[in-house]
Amino acid sequence: MTDMASSWLTASTSLHRGEVDEVVHAIKWQTASRYRMVGAFARIDKEELDPILSITTKVA
């Protein structure tokens, strides 16, 4: 068993079921939130590059 798995097992056995559910929910929410932020930044980067490329193409 890895240290991480061992730590999780220890933490999960010392918490009540409702508390474990809250922790799992928080982790899932944070992960989803990070994916949304990455997606948003990717769109922003793309939107900033597109106008520059189109201006360069029109001028050239």
PAZAPA-4460 file (N, C-alpha, C; in steps of 0.05 Angstrom, whole numbers, plus 32768, in hexadecimal, padded with zeros to 4 digits):
% residues 60
    n_x    n_y    n_z   ca_x   ca_y   ca_z    c_x    c_y    c_z   seq   type   mol
   8011   7FE8   8000   8000   8000   8000   8012   8019   8000     1      M     A
   800B   802C   7FEF   801B   8044   7FEE   8016   8056   8006     2      T     A
   8027   8069   800A   8024   807B   8021   800A   808B   801E     3      D     A
   8004   8093   8005   7FEB   80A3   8000   7FD3   8092   8006     4      M     A
   7FD3   8079   7FFD   7FBC   8067   8002   7FB9   8062   8020     5      A     A
   7FD0   805F   802D   7FCF   805A   804A   7FC5   8072   8059     6      S     A
   7FCD   808A   8050   7FC3   80A3   805D   7FA6   80A6   8058     7      S     A
   7F9C   80A0   8040   7F80   80A3   803A   7F70   808F   804A     8      W     A
   7F7A   8076   804D   7F6C   8062   805D   7F6A   806B   807A     9      L     A
   7F80   8075   8085   7F80   807E   80A0   7F6C   8095   80A4    10      T     A
   7F6D   80A8   8091   7F5B   80C0   8093   7F3E   80B7   8090    11      A     A
   7F39   80A5   807D   7F1D   809D   8078   7F11   808D   808F    12      S     A
   7F22   807D   809D   7F18   806E   80B3   7F13   807F   80CC    13      T     A
   7F21   8096   80CE   7F1D   80A7   80E5   7F07   80BB   80E1    14      S     A
   7EFC   80BD   80C9   7EE6   80CF   80C4   7ECC   80C0   80C2    15      L     A
   7EB6   80CE   80C8   7E9C   80C2   80C5   7E95   80C2   80A7    16      H     A
   7E82   80B1   80A0   7E7B   80AE   8084   7E73   80C9   8077    17      R     A
   7E64   80D9   8084   7E5C   80F3   807A   7E73   8105   8075    18      G     A
   7E87   8104   8086   7E9F   8115   8083   7EAF   810C   806B    19      E     A
   7EB1   80F1   8067   7EBF   80E7   8050   7EB1   80F0   8036    20      V     A
   7E97   80EE   8036   7E87   80F7   801F   7E8D   8115   8019    21      D     A
   7E8F   8125   802E   7E95   8142   802A   7EB0   8146   801E    22      E     A
   7EC4   8137   8028   7EDF   8139   801E   7EE0   8131   8000    23      V     A
   7ED4   811A   7FFA   7ED3   8111   7FDE   7EC6   8125   7FCC    24      V     A
   7EAF   8131   7FD5   7EA1   8145   7FC6   7EB3   815D   7FC1    25      H     A
   7EC2   8166   7FD6   7ED3   817D   7FD3   7EE9   8178   7FBF    26      A     A
   7EF5   8160   7FC0   7F0A   8159   7FAD   7F00   8159   7F90    27      I     A
   7EE8   814D   7F8C   7EDC   814C   7F71   7ED6   8168   7F67    28      K     A
   7ECC   8179   7F79   7EC5   8194   7F71   7EDE   81A3   7F6A    29      W     A
   7EF4   81A1   7F79   7F0D   81AF   7F73   7F18   81A5   7F59    30      Q     A
   7F17   818B   7F54   7F21   8180   7F3B   7F11   818B   7F23    31      T     A
   7EF7   818B   7F25   7EE6   8195   7F10   7EEB   81B3   7F0B    32      A     A
   7EEF   81C2   7F21   7EF4   81DE   7F20   7F0E   81E4   7F11    33      S     A
   7F23   81D4   7F17   7F3D   81D7   7F0A   7F3A   81D2   7EEC    34      R     A
   7F2B   81BD   7EE4   7F27   81B7   7EC8   7F19   81CE   7EBA    35      Y     A
   7F05   81DA   7EC7   7EF7   81F1   7EBC   7F0A   8208   7EB8    36      R     A
   7F1B   820D   7ECC   7F2E   8224   7EC9   7F42   821F   7EB2    37      M     A
   7F4C   8207   7EB0   7F5E   8201   7E9A   7F50   8205   7E7F    38      V     A
   7F38   81FC   7E7D   7F28   81FF   7E64   7F24   821D   7E5E    39      G     A
   7F1E   822C   7E73   7F19   8249   7E6F   7F33   8257   7E65    40      A     A
   7F49   8250   7E72   7F62   825D   7E6A   7F6A   8255   7E4E    41      F     A
   7F65   823C   7E46   7F6B   8233   7E2B   7F5A   8243   7E17    42      A     A
   7F41   8248   7E1D   7F30   8258   7E0B   7F3A   8275   7E09    43      R     A
   7F42   8280   7E20   7F4C   829B   7E20   7F65   829D   7E0F    44      I     A
   7F78   828A   7E13   7F90   828A   7E03   7F8A   8289   7DE5    45      D     A
   7F77   8278   7DDE   7F70   8274   7DC2   7F64   828E   7DB7    46      K     A
   7F52   829A   7DC6   7F44   82B2   7DBD   7F58   82C9   7DBA    47      E     A
   7F6D   82CA   7DCB   7F80   82E0   7DC8   7F92   82DB   7DB0    48      E     A
   7F98   82C3   7DA9   7FA9   82BD   7D92   7F9B   82C0   7D77    49      L     A
   7F82   82B9   7D76   7F73   82B9   7D5C   7F73   82D5   7D4F    50      D     A
   7F6C   82EA   7D5E   7F6B   8305   7D51   7F87   830D   7D46    51      P     A
   7F9C   8307   7D55   7FB7   830E   7D4C   7FBD   8300   7D32    52      I     A
   7FB7   82E6   7D30   7FBC   82D7   7D18   7FAC   82E2   7D00    53      L     A
   7F93   82E9   7D05   7F82   82F3   7CEF   7F8B   830E   7CE6    54      S     A
   7F95   831F   7CF8   7F9F   833A   7CF0   7FB8   8336   7CDF    55      I     A
   7FCA   8325   7CE8   7FE3   8320   7CD9   7FDC   8315   7CBE    56      T     A
   7FC9   8303   7CBC   7FC2   82F7   7CA2   7FB6   830D   7C8F    57      T     A
   7FA6   831F   7C9A   7F99   8334   7C89   7FAE   8348   7C7F    58      K     A
   7FC2   834E   7C90   7FD6   8362   7C89   7FE9   8356   7C75    59      V     A
   7FF0   833D   7C77   8005   8330   7C66   7FFC   832C   7C4A    60      A     A
***
